[in-house]
């Protein structure tokens, strides 16, 4: 009798839970993405590495009613067999061998919210939707704001987004709390606020024209390191299809404060180390033109690609300007080669001399269920450092050990094979090779970070990288 009573209660609870979930329209989904990485960087003094990392996500979407919904995304990321540091400096373990003092490995505590936001449609009875909370912010094809989806942790922002759409037009405003030092009971003004205004019109030249304006208020720096900065980015992006060709053209200009740029002062006129700012004057231009041959076997496609990010030169320094373009919160892996040697948003990986990326990208499906991609990139500095355009800047740059360099930063080949295993799972294989140059070794230590000890002869090896990844979504 007692057993039947308990069973009846359990069934009632289950039915009640199902009824609540149905009433709130709660849906669950998720992702499991393990990836094995092989890495041989361009420094001949380091050993090759093999690492197995994994992303696990569980999503819950609750459509509360016609105008209100909540999205929660739990995420756990990590590398197999390694320790980790959690919030507040607390440490845990992912090591399979056990915890501290040879105890069981029961200290794992790495699951948190990757995204958690509320969406309100028709805000205040108007044709405006609001999304508030931690969320992935993607604008303009990931160029300035992206989720860096290749990295297992990806990127999210604490943000408020307002969008209005009517006909073929849309307007948007995004506020991002980059950093807030105004804790309760204190006000140290170490704040970073980012404001973004976007406008888009469909049906322009076979596609969409999108404009963007950003205002960044950066008060995070100490007086000895960085001036308080107010700076801006304005630009436009046109993407579409004309005459059977896919195309994209975009241009962005940055102006406002740049702060100090020490220790790489680059001979900027009027620069000091006490927080006095210089002016920002930088730009970025990108273009892509592609063709897909749908009637050919495998539907092959070919794309020509060019990006140019401005860098520092003698004219900039003489005028008291900072000319290196800041890519902000872009998804660099999508643009500048899969080996990720040019991810620094400030341009540090090229010594602040800018970046040109001349690329040829191909794609085809050799057999059903399989896709083969091959991309070739040739990288160069945007500043002509081999001529007279940067003699003064190069001579003043303490991060390198030469007074003259060539613009050649090397080349990269990326090959990716994607197999659609089933409707939920794909298996991805990838290999990449980087042909380094003398200039690359001058500016980097071989692993993509700026060298501080002058010319680095150990960073002139070619580099290789490969991966095998399983991506299951449900």
Secondary structure, DSSP 4 states (H G I P E B T S, - for coil): -HHHHHHHHHHHHHHHHHHHHHHHTEEEEEEEEEEEEEEE-S-TTS--EEEEEEEEEEEEEEE-SSSEEEEEEEEEEEETT-EEE-GGG-EEE--TT-SGGG--S------EEEEEEEEESSGGGSS-EEEEEEE---BTTTTSB---TTSSS---EEEEEEEEEETTEEEEEEEEEEE----TT------EEEEEEEEEEEEETTEEEEEEEEEEEE----TTT---EEEEEEEEEEEEEETTEEEEEEEEEEEEEEE--TT--TT-TT--SSS--EEEEEEEEEEEEEEE-TTSTT--EEEEEEEEE----HHHHHTTEE-PPP-TB--GGGTS-TT-SS--TTSGGGTTS-EEEEEEEEEE-SSTTEEEEEEEEEEE-SS-TTTTTTHHHHHH-TT-S-S---SEEEEEEEEEEEEE-SSSEEEEEEEEEEE--HHHHHHB-SSSSB-SSS--GGG-S-EEEEEEEEEEE-
